[in-house]
């Protein structure tokens, strides 16, 4: 079973060390006032491949003088900076830990930022969440009181043995008497409780959960095994308040839906198939015609031909920007597709400059009726329908 909330600094450091070792890309490092490394842990250690070792000076590991922000932590400040081990760069926070005086340690918790720089830039909001995670884990008790972070644990029966951090306030009345309460009974109806239940079964996971209404926590569920018996001893969890991020993601999803609707409206306006009369359809062509637009025109027109049982299709080029070989080829394919369905294709609205261009192209419009204006084309269709 998990022990209650650690009280001694060494015990608390051990608890955080276990959490750090579960997080890929995380580095937990503590130095004394001579800037020699006294603790080195975290999921990022395999990346360093022996470059960093306990007992050595931080300067020898870095290949340069230790950054000022590390020494600044001994003044009681919560500092932030980067440590570079060759090609690997860790961005994080540093604070003092332990008793004042020579026994004090400056503890750094950082995350690997040496790769995927472009992704980190594009997803700045998620990086800020990870930065708050670094604040919480590096400054321990002080950060837990100031940041919206919740560090918690349950025993093998699902009973809370620890719950600490400012984010505990977000749970409202559900936080009352939480230590000693059964997590499944209190949160079993939520995805937070479901995550704890899965972790008790040995399933390590991470998810954004909502333990209470309108509260969103990005949570790691980390199963714990008794090192002596090998049996499951409970779960350790780290939860970060990501309410603002979830709200922004929902706003973005809504904006994407609006853009998709606007795109569909623009597409419909760009290729309107007008039912002029029984058996007669008109497709005004405005602007330029490229491959994508030609495909949409063909699809919409053929659907309308079948739906309206049209006998005539009029392509009105009055609003077209011009006719080159590519445009003429696209228009011809549209009319040829309509002809396969037994519909006569008609061109109208060709200006003199367009007619001269078409005459120079090696594209045949044989078999197609052409008229100077839309009025003439419609008169032709109406006469044939009588």
KAMO-V459564 format. One record per residue. RES is the residue in one letter. BURIAL is + if it has 9 or more other C-alpha atoms within 8 Angstrom, else -. Layout:
# KAMO-V459564
res burial
RES BURIAL
RES BURIAL
This chain:
# KAMO-V459564
res burial
X -
X +
X -
X -
X -
X +
X -
X -
X +
X -
X +
X +
X -
X -
X +
X +
X +
X -
X +
X +
X +
X +
X +
X -
X +
X +
X +
X +
X +
X +
X +
X +
X +
X -
X +
X +
X +
X +
X +
X +
X +
X +
X +
X +
X +
X -
X -
X +
X -
X -
X -
X +
X +
X +
X -
X +
X +
X +
X +
X -
X +
X +
X -
X -
X -
X +
X +
X -
X +
X +
X +
X +
X +
X +
X -
X -
X +
X +
X +
X +
X +
X +
X +
X +
X +
X -
X -
X +
X +
X +
X +
X +
X +
X +
X +
X +
X +
X +
X -
X -
X -
X -
X -
X +
X +
X +
X +
X +
X +
X +
X +
X +
X +
X +
X -
X -
X -
X -
X -
X +
X -
X -
X -
X -
X -
X -
X +
X -
X +
X +
X +
X +
X +
X +
X +
X +
X +
X +
X +
X -
X -
X -
X +
X +
X +
X -
X +
X +
X +
X +
X +
X +
X +
X +
X +
X +
X -
X +
X +
X +
X +
X +
X +
X +
X +
X +
X +
X +
X -
X -
X +
X -
X -
X -
X +
X -
X -
X +
X +
X -
X +
X +
X +
X +
X -
X +
X +
X +
X -
X +
X +
X +
X +
X +
X +
X +
X +
X +
X +
X +
X -
X -
X +
X +
X +
X -
X -
X -
X +
X +
X +
X -
X -
X -
X +
X +
X +
X +
X +
X +
X +
X +
X +
X +
X +
X +
X -
X -
X -
X -
X -
X +
X +
X +
X +
X +
X +
X +
X +
X +
X +
X +
X +
X -
X +
X +
X -
X -
X -
X -
X -
X -
X -
X -
X -
X -
X -
X -
X -
X -
X -
X -
X -
X -
X -
X -
X -
X -
X -
X -
X +
X -
X +
X -
X +
X -
X -
X -
X +
X +
X +
X +
X +
X +
X +
X +
X -
X -
X -
X +
X -
X -
X +
X +
X -
X +
X +
X +
X -
X +
X +
X +
X -
X +
X +
X +
X -
X +
X -
X +
X +
X +
X +
X +
X +
X +
X +
X +
X +
X +
X -
X -
X +
X -
X +
X -
X +
X +
X +
X +
X +
X +
X -
X +
X +
X +
X +
X +
X +
X -
X -
X -
X +
X +
X +
X +
X +
X +
X +
X +
X -
X -
X -
X +
X +
X -
X +
X +
X -
X -
X -
X -
X -
X -
X -
X -
X -
X +
X -
X -
X +
X +
X +
X +
X -
X +
X +
X +
X -
X -
X +
X -
X -
X -
X -
X -
